[in-house]
Amino acid sequence: MENKMVTAEDVAAELVPLIREYLLGTCEREGAQIVYTLPDGRQFVIRIM
């Protein structure tokens, strides 16, 4: 079995579709962070380190 390195960007890329499916609002990935915007305009930034 080959060891593969998982980066923060990989994790963010896998989380975005789940957030889009289960939460209202919009979700954009910017590198290793996700910007989630609620329908009322409030924003949250999820940083993956």
Order of alpha helices (4+ residues) and beta strands (2+ residues): alpha-beta-beta-beta
